[in-house]
Amino acid sequence: MAWNMARWEMAGFCHAIGFLILFSPLIDGGTTQLPVLVVRLTLLASIALWLMEGMKRGALRLPWDYLVLVVFLFSSFAALSLAWAPYKNAAVQMVLSILSYALLFFIIVQRINTKTQIVMHLRLVLGMGIFQGIVGIFQYVWLGEGRARGTFFNPNFFAAYEAAVLIVALGLVLFLRQKERSLPERVFIVGTIAITSIGFVMAQSRGALLALIGGISILGFSRFGKRFVAIAIVCLAVGILVPNPLSHRIVNAGAQDPYAYTRLDIWKSSLNRLVDTPLGIGAGMYKQGSFHDRFPIEGSIIRYWKRPESAHNEYLQMGVELGIPGLVIFLIGVGTWMWNTRQLWIEQQEGGDWGLVSGLTGATCALLLHALVDSTFHEPALVILLVLCAGFIYNIRYITTPEAFTWRQVSFRYHPGRSAGIVLGSLVLTAVCMQSAAGWYVYEQGNLEARMGRPKQAIEWYLRATLIDPGTSGYHDAAARTATQLFHESGSAEWLVQAVSEESIALRLNRLDGRFAYRLGTLYQLMANQPISTQQRDEFLEQAARYYQESIRLDPFSPFSYFELAQLHRTNGRLEDAISLLNIAKTYEPHFLPGRALLAELSVQAGLPGDYDTELASIKAALSLYGMGARNETERQFMSVDLTSLEKTLAVELTQ
């Protein structure tokens, strides 16, 4: 009976890992709230089951190894970074993700004990690669999409997934001995290679190509030695000479993607941020702290439109978020894994096992390489695949060389309090995981109501989201913006009061986002325009100016706060301060025409007619060049100037 129970528990863990392999890529590559929640709850249930099982046996069996220690240290440092992260809610979500992946590695080490189990799970991986490839080919050939992406929202992530699966399959084929595998299995592996190769090419990912070359190089040199150089040259020549979507995209990268060469700027700014904050700004904070790192796009209406929400290099992003200590710990972990893999290569170089080891090593290295040029560690399906491949290599070594590893038995006897603690802790963590997803879906319902033109219903949903997940600043901001809309529609000042309250909470939760401070400035200006006493009006205008200054400090590239604060200075007769602000805004955004129009007016009032002529000429040139090219609301705001009215106003002022 005990043996059957052990088999059932083992099967449960294996089924959990298999479920994650199949489920994680299916819904937008696993990046939406539902798959993230399911992944976390699956791992949480698995670890709770392991603790209960250990308590039943009276002891926990723990691996005692350098790699396990490094995983523990990295997870602990990420959790410690919550102490100085400026936006706690986003940091908590990133830490939960890191802990989830650490738990997955721990479960793999604990429960995958035979090569048969490893092969069983790899069959699921190959099957998912075939499924993704078929979906991607269908999208490209029959649906007419420009790039295949499978069920992933990003074609680059789809390409990385297909590349890793392809490398595993190639490893199995390159070292396949005659009659070593059955005909159906050989057909399955060769079919995987064919479909994933076609899907990879149709994804047209330059970064994934780098990763694929790196992974295949490991396979090639391990199988063919120096002869692989000639093989690689031939394959490269075929890839260049034979027309295909990937080579076309590489050649025409600049024409297809105007931001194709901005990653160097992002990497440079990330290095500067790492130097400035050697302990990091907190897990998950890269996007929140990037307002000072916008980069210019020449020839665009909005010059500093883009800001790096990710570093497009996971190691630099890790350094910015977790500092030098976090990055060093991670790299030590990679180095420790590589040392273990090298030892395995020395100890085990025969038959199908060698093909398995080579394929898993190549796939792991390919995913690590791709992380140099893209945000692959933010895609759950790719991280799960990385942990699986790296974990399987680790397991093969301790399966083949058990004396190389130490396991510790830690007493963990049954006690009602201990059992209750496991249950209570599991329930608390489940609630934390579900809180984020529940708040998001309520917020999305509010967005649906807003799109349907029902702001009163929308704000009710937004306020419910703030009750479910009060730490998310975006929910409070959405409620504030909707309350402002209701004020404009009804004229009721009560909506303004509510808007100020919600926007203040948003800024207090996330003090790195200058947009919240700007909106508070506009709200206090609206309150100052209500029928109130002079003293109250002055206080509100003072608050507005303070928040505009805060917005400029947080987001110095946005011209809107400069413009609004300059108008307040103009009202107070501070023309020199207003002109100074507008000149700063002009250096960042020369095509922000409302600011240049106001600068022209202030130049006349300040007795600087030469500056007026310069500004008027610049406005005319910008309207001629970009006036008809505004594609979105922000670009239209940049071009929003009535040239005829401006010339008349200035003509009158010049004659006075």
C-alpha positions, 0 to 999 in steps of 0.5 A: 500500500505504501509503495502504491502511495509513493508511486501515486505521489511520484506520478502527481509530481511528474504530471504537474511538470508535464502539465506546465510543459503543455500549458505554459505556452498556450495563452499568449505564451503564458504572459497573461494573468490566467496562465501565470496564476495557474503556473504559480498555483500548480507549483504551490500545490506541488511543494505543499504536497511534498511537505505533507509527504515529508511530514508523513515520512518524518523527514525531508530529503534535501539536496546539498549542492553548490547549484542548489545553494546559489538558487536559494541565495539568488531567490533570497536576494530578490526577496530582500530587494523588496525592502528598497523597491520604490513600487512594492506591488510590481516588485512582489509580482516579480519576486513571486515569479522568481520563487516559482521558477526556483520551486520548479527547479527544486521539484525537478531535482527532487522528483525526476530520478530516472532517465525514463522520466526525463525522456518522457517529459522531453517527448512532451517538449518535442510535441509542444514544439511540433504544435507551436510550429504547425500553428506558426506555419498556418499563421504565416502561410494561410493567415498572411501574418508577417511573422509566425508567432504560434501561441506566443504574443511575440514572434521572437519568443516563439522563435526562441522556443522553436530553436530550443526544441529543434536543438534537443531534437537535433541532439537526439538525431546526431547521436542516434545509433542504428536500430537504437530507437523504434521507427515511430520514434525516429519519425517523431524526432525527424518530424520535430526537426522539420516543423520547428525549422520551418516555424523558426525561419518564418518567425524571422527572429535575429536574436533567436538566430544568434541563439540557434547558431550557438546551440547548434555549434555545441552540437556540431563540435561535440559530434563532428569536431573541427569538421563542423566549421566546414559544415557551418560555412555551407549551411550559412551560405545556403541560408544567405543565398536561398531566399527565405523570410529570415534572411530578408528581414535581416537584410532589411532590418532598418526599413522594417523596424525604425527602432532596430538599432536603438538597443545599443542606446538602451544597453548603454543607459542600462550600464549607466544605471547599474553603475549609479545604483550598484545594489539595484533598484529592486526586482521588477523595477526596470520599467518603472525607473526608465523615465530618465532613460528615454532615447531620441528617434530622429525624424519622428514627431515625438523625439523622445517617444520611446522609453526602455521598458526592458533592457533587451538584455536580461543580464543588464536588466538583472543588474539594474534591478538586483544590482551587482550582487544579484547579477554576480550570484546569477552568473555564479549559478550559470558557471556552476551549472556549466561546471557540472555539465562539463563533468558530465560530458567527461564522464558520460559520452556514449550512445543516446545518453550523449545525444540527450546530454548534448541536446539539453546542453545546446538548448540551455545555452541557446536560451541563455544566449538569446537572453543577451539580446531580448527579454526572454526571462520575462516569458514564463514558457521560455523560463520553464523550458530553460529550467527544465533543460538545465534541471534535466542535465543536473539530474542526469549527472546525479543519476549517472554519478550519485557519489558526486552529490550529497543529500541531507535528511532533515527531521520533519515529524508530524505535528498538528501545528506544523500541518496547520502551518502548511495549510495556512501558509498555502492558503495565504500564498494562494490568496496573494497569487489570486489577488493579482489576477482577480484585480486585473480581470475586474480592471479589464471589465472597467476598461470594457465599460469605458470602451462602450462609453459608460464611464459611471459603470467603468469607475465602479469596476475600477474602484472594485479593482482598487479594493481587491488589489489596493497596491496597484497604482494603475487601478487608482490612476484609471479611477482618477482619469474616469472621475475627471471625465465624469467631471467634464461631463457633469460639472460636479466638483465631487468628481474632481475631489475623488479624482485627486484622492485616487491620483494621490494614492497612485503617486504614493504607491509609485513615486517613479511615474511622472505621469501621476504627478502631471495629472495631479497638477492638471486636477489642481488647476481644474479645482482652482477654476471652480467658484472658490475663494481667492485664498483657496484658488491660490493654494490650489495653483500652488499645489498644481505648480508643485506637482508639475515640478515633481513631474518634470523631475520624474520625467524630464523629457515630457514637454507637457509639464513644462508647458503647463508650469510655464503658463502658471508662471506667465499668469504670475508675471514670471516671464523669464522663468516661463521662457526658461522652462519652454526653452528646456522643453524645446531642446527635448521636443523641438516639434511640440508646437504649443510650447513653441507658440507660447514661447513666441508670445512670451518672447514678444511680451519680453521684448525679444522679437528676434526670438519670435521670428525664429519660433514662428519659422520653426512652427511653420517648418514643422507643420509643413513637414509633419502636420499631415503625418500625426497618427495618434492623439499624442502626435496630434497634441504636438501639432495642435497650433492655430498658425493663423490665430497665432500670427494675428495675436502676435501682430497685435502685440507687436504693434502695441 
